[in-house]
Amino acid sequence: MLIINKRNALEHAVKVLKQGGLVIAPTETLYGALVDATNPIAVRKLTRYKNRPLGKPYSIAVTNQDMAKKYVKSNSTAISLYKTFLPGPVTIISQGKHKVAPGIESENGTLGIRIPDYKLIIAIINKLGKPVTATSANASYQKRPYKISDILENISEKQKGLIDLIIDVGKLPRREPSTVIDTTLDDPVILRQGEIKLKDKNEVVSRSPDDTKNIAKELWQKYETFSGKRAIIFALVGEMGTGKTVFTKGLARARGIKDKVISPTYDIEEEYDNGLLFHIDAWRFEKSSELKYFNFAKKISDKSIVVIEWADRVSDVIQKYNEEAVIIWVNISYGKNETDRIINWGVL
């Protein structure tokens, strides 16, 4: 592993990428993990480094809309978004043309396109003559990398051995990841709100349980800075079967919890990894005051992380702790399609 600063970074990075190597480099949002997106060996190396589930796609970074046309079929919606938001922290998903390495496109053939607003990345792509992967440099479910130590302190020695080059420019400004917009349907759908806000409310669409888990991870990363300083309450609201427990599984993974997450409907409360996360189901509560029997006040004073399903049943009790805890209200509802979920949230 070679660590350099910006001096001669372009030449070093392109040389490594041409050899199928993995480069950690700064972007306009956070540190990213770059490989040649057309090189199958490099992409497999990236997947091992990220410890990423098979089948989870990557976005690619290109220099402009003309280059994007080589890899995706852009409809009028996508073209309009390109003109409005790119270059910048927006990922636009379109139908792919299957010209990238296996594992880059999704299983249904879609591909996310980024045009970074960062001179070094654009220069690397220009000199390489090929797109690079546009994914964060953290391993899956680890903290967002705004400095190199965020990466190296949260990966194994084996993962470190997969990195060929690190371009270290110091601590980056703390920004949100890219906004992700799916343009493959009649209407554009926001899959993740990022630095660019396209709606007044915080709302995204989940198309699968894995999406729901990833959205939970993103929410955790937004508020993890309060961990250990204040209690953090995820108050989940939604009909039966919308995925409240699935959402909790995503939070648990983001917290590094190894215990199996199950619905607490019958036991009412589950505790994971000796208090790393508490999971309460209020479905069977007859009165909101029953929450006190689960030492809720102590959980607040202990600055615990608590997930409450059917939180609307105990909202009056939760709201009493507005000044002591960070309370994230998450509403999960059914979408147009059977597997779609609309997830929106707000903080009290």
N, C-alpha and C positions, 0 to 999 in steps of 0.2 A: 504494500500500500504506500503510495506516494502522496504527500500532502504539500500543496503549493498555495501561494497567494495568486492574485490576478495576473501577475507578471508572467508572460509566456503561457498563460492558461489556455489560450486558443490552440496553439500548436500541440501542447501536451494532450489536451482533451481529444482533439481529432485523431491523433495517433492512436490513443487508447481505444477509441470507439471503432476505428477501422480494424483493430485487432480483436474485436468482439468483447472489449472490456466494459467495465462498469465505472461510471464517473459520477461522483457526488458534486453538485454544482449549485450555486445560488440562482434563484429566479426572482421574479417580482413579487412572489407571495412567500415562499419558504425555500429551504434547500430541497432540490430534486434529485432523483436517481435517473441517470441518463444511460441508455444503451441504444445502439442502432436498431430501430424498430423493424427493420427488414431482415435482421440476422437471427435465425431461430436459436442458435446456440447462446447468443447474448441475451435473448429474451428468457430462455430457460434459466440462465444464471441470475437474472434479475428476480425471477419468481422465487428461486431458492433464497436469495438475499432477503426479499420482502416477507418470506415465510407466508406466502399468499396462497389461498385456496385455488386449486385448478379450476379454470372456467371463469374466473373473475377477470374482466378485460382491463386493458390499459388505454389511456388516451395517448395521442402522439402530438408532438409539437412540430409545426411547419413554419415557413417564413412568410407566406402570404396566401391569399385565396387561390391563386393560380396553382400553387403547389398542393393545396388541399384538394383541388379537383382531380389530382392524380390518384387520390386514395379514397375519396368518398363521392357519393352522388348527392349534390346539394340542391334541395328544392328552394322555392322562392322564400320560404320562411327562414331557412338557414342563411341564404344570401343576404337577406335584410339584417339578420343578426350580425353577420360578419361586418357589414358596412357600419353598423351602429356601435358595436362593442369591441371589435378587434382592430389592432392588437390590444390585449388586455387580459385580465383574469377571468375569462369566460371560456368554458368548454362547450362546444356545440356538437351534439351527437347526430350523425346521419347514417344512411346505409353505406357500408363499406364496399370497396371494389376488390377486396381480397388480395391486396398487393403488399400486405405487411406479413410479418412472421406469425405462425400459429400462436395463439394465446393473446394476441393484441386485440383483435376484434372480439365482440361478445359472441355467445353461442348462436344468436340469431343474426349475426353478420353486421351489427352496427359498430360504429367507430367514432370515438370522441376526438375532436380536433381542437388544438390550442394554437394561437399565434401569440407568442409571448411578447410582452412589452419590456424586454430586457436584452440589451445589446449583445452581451456575451453569448446568450443562448442562440440568438438569431445568427450571430457570426459563426458559431459552431455548426449549425445546420447548413448554412451556406457553404462552408468549406468542406463539410462532410458530403454534401450533395444528397442527403437522405434525411428522413424524419427521425427524431429521437423520441424516446418515451417521455411522457409528461406525467410523472407520478412523484409523490413526495418521497423523501429519502428515509423516512422512518420505516421500521418494520411494521407489519400489520398490527393495528391496535396499540401502537406505542405513541408517545407524545409527539406533537407536531415539531418539526425540526427548524428552529430559528437560529440555532448555532450548532456547530459541529459536535459539541459535547452532548447535545440533545440526542444525537444519533449514536455516538460511540458508547455512551453510558447505558444504552438500552438495547444493545444487540450482543449476541454471543461472539466468542472468538472465531467460531466457524463463519459467521456472517461477516465479520471484519475481514476475514481472509478472502472474501469474494469481491471486495472493493479494490479497484486498481488505482484510482486517482481521486483525491479530494481537493477541491478548489475552495479554500477557506478565506472568506472575506470578512470574517468576524460575525457579530450578531446582526441579524437582519431585523428590520422593523416588524413588529408583530401585526401581521395582516391575516385576513381570512383566506382560505383556499379559494380556488376558482368557483364561480357559479356554473352549475352544470345544467344545460338545457337540451332536452330531447326534441328534435325536430322531425322525427320519423312518422309522427301522426299528423292528423289534420291541423291540430292546434299544438303549439309548442308547450312542453310540460317542463317545469322546473324540478329537477331531481335533487338539487342541492343549492341552497342559498349560500353565497360566498361573499367576497369583497364587493361585487356588484349586486345591488339589491334591485330586483325586478318587480317586487310587490311590496305594498305597504305592510303586509303582515308576514310573519315567518311561517311559510307553508311550503311543503314539498310533497312529492308523490312517491310512494314506495310501490314498486312493481313486484316485490317478492319478499319473503321473510329475511333474506340476506340484506336487501335494501333497508328494511326496517332496522336491522341490527346496525348497519353502517350509519344510519341517521342517528341512532342512539349514541354511537361512538362520537359522531361529530358534535352532538349536543354536549356530551361529557367534556370534550376537549375545549368547548367554549367556556365552561364554568369550572374546570378543574383547578384553576388558579385560586379558587376559594377553599379548596380542600385543606383541612387542617386549621382553617381560620374561622370558618362558619359551617354550621350544618348545611347540607345540600339536600333538598327534598325534590324528588321527581314525582309530581302529582299527576297520575295517569287517568285519563277519562276516555271512555269509549264503550261501545256495545260489546256484548259477548262475542268472542271470536275475531275481533279486529286486530289483535296482536300485541296486547299489553305485556304479556309474559315474554313474547319474542323481543319486544323492545328492551325489557329488563335483561334478557340474555346478552344483547348488544352492550348494555352498560357494564355488565359483569365482565365481558371480554375486554372491554376498554380499561377496566380496573385491574386486569391481569388475574381475575379470579379463576381458579381451576375447578372449584366445586361445580357440580351439575345444577343448573338453575331449573327449578320446577315451579309450577303454579302453586301458590300457597292457599288455594281456595279452601282446603280442608283443615290444614294446620293453622291457617290465618297468617302466621308469620314464619319466614325462613331467614336464617342468618348464614351468611357465606364467608368463608375464610376468616373465622373468628372475629366477626364484626367489621370486616372490610366493606360489607354491604348488607343492609337490612331490607327485607322484601315483605310488605304487608298487603293483604287483600281485605278490603273493607266490605266485600259483597254481602257477608252474612251479619254485618253489624245492624243491630236494631236502633241504636242511638250513636251519634257521633262521639259521645263522651266515652264510649268503650275503648277509644284509641288510647286512653290513659293507662289501661291495663297492660299495654305493651311498652311501658316505660318511655312513652313518646317524649315527654319533657326531658328525661335524662339523655335520650338520643340527641336532642337539640343541644343540650349543654355540653355533651361529649363531642360535638361537631361531627356527628356521624353522617354517612351517606344513606339516605332512606328512599326507597321506591314504594309508593302507595298506589295500588290498583283500586279502581272505583273511588278515586279521591273525592269526587263530587259528593259522596255520602258523608264525608267528614271534613268538608271544606271549611266550616266555621271554626273547627279546632285548628286546622292547619294555618289558617289566616291569622290566628293569634300570635304566631311566631314570625310574622313578616319582618320584624326588625332584627331578629336573632339568626334567621336562616335565609339562605338563598332558595326560593321556591320557584321551580320551573313547572308550569302547568302545561301538560302535553295532551292534546286531544287527537285521538286516532279514530278515523271514520272510514267507512267503505267508499271505494271509488267507483268509477263507471264499470270497470271490468272486475271479474271475480277475484283476481289476485291483487288488484290495486287498493292501496290505502292512502288516504289523505292525512298527513300529519302536520299539525300546526302547534305552535307553542308561544308562550309568553312568560315573562318573569315578573313576580310580585316582590 
